[in-house]
Amino acid sequence: MQAIELLFAVEDTFGISLPDEELNDTTFATAGSLWNVIAAQLPQGTGDVPAGQETA
């Protein structure tokens, strides 16, 4: 149930819809894996790493 609430919050916050094939345990396993799926749905460049936090 918490994953569904999180899904709705993410979709509302970012104005996106996660694809059905991404709605699985792997996506919600870590914050990083969830962010990767979210970032892939955002318009180009809006899911990038914040300035100053890039890795070489």
N, C-alpha and C positions, 0 to 999 in steps of 0.2 A: 504494500500500500504506500509506503514512503517513497518508493521509486516512482510511482505514478504521480504523486504530489510533486516530487522534484522535476519530473518530466514536464508537467504543466507549468511549473514556475519558470523553468528554462525557456520553454517555448514562448511564454508570455513576455518574459524579460527581454529576450533577444529577437522576438518577432519572427521566429523560424518554426519549422516543423521537422522533427527528426524522422528520417526514413524508417519504415517498419523494419528493414533488415538490420538497422543499428540498435533496435530496442532489444538488447540481450544483456546477459550477465557481464560479459566482457566490457561493454560500454560503461556500465555503472560500477565496475570493480574499483576504479581509482578516480580521483579528481582529474588526473592527467588524461586518462583514457576518455572520460566524459568530455573534457575540454577539446580534445582532438576531434571528436565527432561534432561538437558545437561549432568549432572554428571552421570546419569543412563546409558548414551550411551558411556561414556568414558571407556577405559580399566581399569580394577580393580585397585583401589588405586590412580588413577590420578585425581579424582574429590573430593578428601578428603579435609577437612578443613586444611588450612595452619598451620604449626607448631606454637605453641604459642597462637592459637586462639581457641583451643578446649574448650568445656564446660564440666563441671564436671557432 
